[in-house]
Amino acid sequence: MKKTLLILVALVLMIAQGLFRAQAANAKFQLPAVSDIAMYQVNPRVFAPSNSLNAVAARIDSISALGVNVMWVMPIYPIGKVKSKNSPYSISDYKAIAPEFGTINDLKHLVQVCHEHGMGIILDWVANHTAWDNVWMKDHKDWYTQDENGNVIYPAHTDWTDVADLNYDNREMRAAMIDAMKFWIVNCGIDGFRCDVADGVPADFWKEAIDELRKAAGNRDIVMLAEGSRPDNFTVGGFDMNYGWAYKSDLVKVWKGGPAYDLFGSDRKEYEPLPKGKVKMRFTTNHDQATEASTVTEFTNQHGAMAAYVATIFPHGGALIYGSQEVGYDKTINFFKYVPVDWTAHPEVYREYQKLIGLYNKYSALRKGELIPYPDRDVMAFMKTDASGDFLVLVNVRNAAHTFDLPQQWAGHAVDNVYTGKSMKLARKVNLKPFQYFILKAK
């Protein structure tokens, strides 16, 4: 009896210590400003075929060492079985976790280790539609969009037959959706949401939801990322970030032979209408695009993929890296099923991403300084400047050598190559090998 009592006391102490560590980590953690975010997207189905939340937590040191400071986890909720395609974006219960991914305690553990590593964590949220066998469907058919015959329909102008469209004219449904979102903020301590198909949901709902979520978070900051491009997601809805879809599309066009200077126009078009303090998330791939091509093939080869990343994250920040590209994964990834990734592959690629994100973090000019373009057809050349210094970024966007004539401001000047750590004196021209890039700091 005495031995049993001692065991019980020990267990209680272990649980108490674990709770104390979690509370301490959450209290100490400070979410970065939106302009300083470097985000890592987690597709649980590349980490493990089961218990993948624990598999992600087990890799936290490697993920954190990349220099990222926010983790975005794709949907981990139970997946519908009616008309199913096994998509994680077909949710049958907004307040549960699918056994495939783990348990709520596993999520709480992942939140804890993220915060201990100075990293925020946001969950993917699907507010536009649910699975056909969502728990709401049985008693709340009026929460769904119906045709003239009273039949619930899937989202218009899509082929998403595995999901049922939600009716945002229904106030009860809106309240239930906000309540479900608050559940994860309050009970698991997450730091916000990436909102799927945000453009398909009225901006006034987002305004109401985001206001409530910020209240529920208390003195903690949260970050809200919209998958969309509608301006009122910012001006009305209150999102902090949305997608740089147009920039990514134009990046691909440049890699197919378009002029490098087109990227400056693309950047300007995305940022000119943006309210102050808002950020475009920039990427060379994400879960949707990885189903069609890897960065290694889309940008010619691994050197091209790295050059594209430099051309993506340094003009205006908002950096994203999709879990798997840091090991140079060169095949497509269908997120409807488990796809194993060798996390030991291509350590040189990991180190290159690590170095680039490290520079992004170290020098504020590189992520949010003033952009001064030097238009050229084959080299994306620009200056970034703020109190942290003046930087010249040169990216050869071709799989062939090119020579770039330096502007007078840089020709003949001494610089530090912040990537290599070496000093050099610039001549009037810079010769760049295929897909070579330079990140230079004025002395």
N, C-alpha and C positions, 0 to 999 in steps of 0.2 A: 504493500500500500504506500509506504513511504517513497519507494523507488518510482512508482507511478506518479505520485504527487510532484516529485522532483522533475520528472520528464515533462509534465504539464506546465510547470513553472518555467522550465527552459524554453518550451515552445512559445509560451506567452511572451517571454522576453525577446525571443527572436522576431516574432511578429511585430512587437512594439518597436524594436530597433529598425526593422524594415520600413515601417510607417514613418518613423522619425526621419530616416534617411530620405525617403520620398518627399516628405514635407519640406525638409531642408533644401533639397535640390530644387523643388518648385519655387520656394521662397527666394533662393539665390539667383535663379535663372532670369535673365532679362531678354525679351524678344528683341532682335535687331530692328533698327529703323527700316522701313520698307525700301529706302534707297540703298541700303547696305546688304540686302538679302542675296545670298547665294544658295539656291535651292537644289535639293536632291530628291528626285522622284523615285519612290519605291513601288515597283510592281511585285507584290508578294509572290506571284507565281514564277518568278525567276530565282527565288531564294530557296524554296523547298516545296515539295508536293503536299506537305501537311505541316501543321504547327509553324507556319511561315513567319508569324509575328516574333516568335522566339528565335527563328533563324536570322531575322533582320537584327534583332537585339544582339545576337552573337557576333555580328559583323560591325557593331557600332564603332569600334576603334578605327577600322579601315575607312568607313564612311566619313567619320569626323575628321580623320587625317587629310581628307581631300581639301578641307577648308570650308565646307558647306556649313551653313548655320540655321537652315530650316529643312526639315524632312516632310515631304508630302507623300502620304500613303494612299494608294488607290483603294477603292471600296472594299471593305472587309465584312460587309453585312451578309446575312443569308441570301442566297441566290434563288430566284423563283424556279419552279419546276414545270409550270404550265407554259407551253409554247417556248420552252427554254432553248437558248443557244449557249448556255453556261457563261453568259456575260456577267461580270461583277457589277455592271451598271443596271442590272435587273434585280431590284431589291424587294425581298418579301417581308422584311421586318427592319424598320429604321432604328430600333433600339436593341439590336442583338448583333452578335458576331458569328459568322459561319464557322462550324467546326473545322473546316478546311484550313482556316487561318489561325484559329486558336480560341482564346477566351477573353472576357473583359479583363481579367487579372493579367493576362499576357499583354494586353494593350497598355494597361496601367504600368506594367514593368517597362515596356518600350518607351512610354512617356518619361518615366523616371530616368532611364539611362540616357535618353536624348538630352534632357535637362542637365544631367550631370556632366555631359560633354559640351554644354553651352549651345545646344541645338534646340530650336523650336520644332514642334510637330503639328502638322495640320492633316485633317482627314478629307477625303474626297466626299462630296455630297451631291446626290442626284435628286433635285427637287422638281424636275420637269415631268417625271413619269415613275411608275413603279412596276414591279412584276405583276402579272395577271393574278397570282395567288398571294399578293400582299395581304397582310392582316386587315388592312382597311377595306378591301374589296367586298368582303362578306356583308358588312353592316353599313357601309357608306358608299353605295354605288353613285350617289349624287356628288361625291367628291371627285368624280372622273368625268372627262369629256365624253359626250354621247352623240350619236348621229340622230337623224330625224325619227328613227324607229326605236330609240331608247337603248341602243347597243353601245357599250363602251368601245372606244376606238384607240388605235395606237397613234403616236404623234403624226400629224399631217405632214406631207411632203418628205417622208422618210421611209426607209424599209425596215424600221425597228419594230418588227411584228412581235417580238418577245416582251414588249412593254406596253402598259396602258397609260394614256395621257391624262394628266391631272387637270382639274378644273379650278382655275384661280379666281373664278367668280364666287367660289364657296368660302365664306369666312371661317367656317369650322375647320375645313381642311387646312387653311393657312395657319390657324392657331395650333393645330396638331403638328404641322411641319416645323414650326418654330420651337414647339415643346420638344420635339425629337432632336433638333439641333442643339438645344440647350443641354439636353441630357449628357452629351459627350463633353461639353465644356465644363459642366459642373461636376460630373461623376468621374471623369477620367483626366481632367486637367489639360486637355488639348489646347492648342494655341490658335485655332481658327480652321477655316475650310477652303478648299479649292472647289468651286461650285460648277458642276457639269452643266453644259447647255444653258448657261446663265441667260443668254439672249432669248431663250424660250419661255422665260418666267418674267412676269411684270416687274418693272423696276420699283414700283411702290411696295411690292412684297419684300424685295431685298432691303429696302429702306427700313421697313418695320422689323424684319428679321435681324438685320445687322445691329440696329439700335438695341434690340432685346439681348442679343448675344454679348454685346459690349457691357451691358448692365450686369448680365449673369457672370461675366468674367471678373467683376469687381475691380480691384486695383491692378489686375493683369492686363497687358496689351494682347490683342489678337490681330491676326492678319487675314484678310479676305481676298481671295484670288478668283476672278471670274473667267471661266472659259467662254469668251465671247468678245465682241468688238463694239457693241452698242454704246454710244457716249453716255446714255442715261444710267448705265450701270455705275458710272462714277458720279455724275451730277445729281442724280436722284437716289440711286441705290446705296451709295456709300462704300463701294469696293475700294481696295487699296491698289490692286494690280489687275491687269487683264492680259490677254495673249497678244504677242507680236506675230500674228499669223502672216500678215502682208510682208513683213521683213524676211521671214523664213522663205516664203515663196520667191521673193526677189533674189535672195541669196542663191537659191538653186538655179535661177535663170542666169545669174552671173557665172556660176560654175559651168554652165552649159555654153558659155561664150559671150554673154552680155557684158556691157562695160561695167567695170568695178565702180565707177562714179555713180551709177544708178542707186547704189546702196545708201548714199547720202540723201538722195531724194526720198527714198523709202523711209529712212529714219526720220526725216523731217515731217513727212506726212503722218506718221504715227504719233509724233510728239507734239506738233504744233497745236492740235486741238485738245491736248490732255490738260486737265486741271492741275494746278501746281501741287506738287507733292505726290502725284500718282505715278505709277511705274508700269512699263510694258515688260512682261516676262519674255525674255529672248532665249531661243533654243535652236539647236541643230537637229534635235529629234525629241520625241516624247512617245508615250505608249501608242497613240494613234498612228503616228508616222513610222514607228518601228515595225508595224505590221506590213508595211509596203517595202521598206528598204532600210538597211543599216546605214549609219553615217559613213562607214568605210566604202560602201558601194555608191551611195548617193553623191559623195564628194570625191569620187575617183579612186582614192586609196586612203590609207591611214594618215599620210602626210596632208592630203587634201582635207580630211576630216578635222585635223587639228588647226589648220589654217582657217577653215570655216568657223571654228569655235572662237578663235581670236577675233575674227571679223564680226562675230555675233555679240560677244559679251562686253567688249570694251567701248563701243560707240556710246552706249547709254545705260549700261548695267542691266539689272534684272536677270541675272544669270541662272540658268537651269542646266542640270546634268541628269540624264535618265540612267538609272541604275542598270549597268551592263556596258555602257559606252566607255566607262573608265578602264575597262579591260580589253577594249578594241573588238568587242563582239561584232562579227561580220556577217551575221545571218539575220533574217527577219524574226520577230518575236510576236506570236499570236497570243494576246493576253487573255484569250478565252480558255487557255489550257496551260499546264505547267511546262515551262521551257527551261531546262537546266543550263546554267551559265558557269563556266570555269573561272572562278574568281582569282585563280593564280596565273591566268594567261596574260601575256604581254605586260609585264611589270613596268616596262619603259613607257607604255602608254599611260598607265596610272600615274607615274611620276610626272609626266608632261602635264596632264590635267591638274595634278596637285600643285605644280609650280605656277601654272596660269591662274588658278583660283587664289593661290597665295599672293600673287601680285595684285590681283583684283581687290583682295582684302587689305593689303598693306598700303596701297596708294589710292586715296579717295579720288584723285583726278581720273584714274583709269576706269572707275565705275560711274562717277557722276560729275566729273569736271566738264568745263566748257569744251565743246567739240568744234574744231576748226578743220574743215576738209581741204585736202590738196587733190583735186580731181585728176584721175588718170584712168586709162582704159584697162590696164592689166594689173595695176597695183592699187590696192585700197590703202591710201595714205592719209593720215590725219594726225592732228595734234590734240592732246587732251591737257587741260591746264586748270589748276586751282592752287590753293596754298601749299599742297604737298609737292608741287613742282610742275615743270613742263615736260611732256612726254611726246615722243614721235613714235607712232605705230605704223609699220609698213607690212602689208600682207600681199604676197604674190598669189593672185587668185587663179593662176594657170599652172598646168603641169609641164611647164617649160620655163627656161631661164629668162629673166627680164631685167632691164636696167632702168632705174628710176632716177630722174633728175631732181635733186633736192631743192626745195625752195631756199631762197637767200637766207632766211632766218636760221636755217640749220646747216647749210653748206660751210665747211671749214671749222665747225665748232666741235669742242670736246664733249663727249657724252659717256654715260654709263649704260652698258647693255644690262638691264636689270634682270633679264632672263639668265644670262651666263655669269653675271657678276664681274664682267671685265670692262675696262675702260677703253675707249677708242676715239680717234679723231676722224670726223667725217670729211670726205672729199666733196667734190661737186656731184658725184653720182654714187648710187649704191647698186651693186650687182646682187640680184636675188636668184637663188636656185629655185627649181620647181617647188611651188607651195611653201617656200621659205617665208618666215616672218621675223621682224625685229621689233622689240619694245625697248625704246631708248629714252633715257632721262638726261635732260640738259644739266651740265655741271654748273 
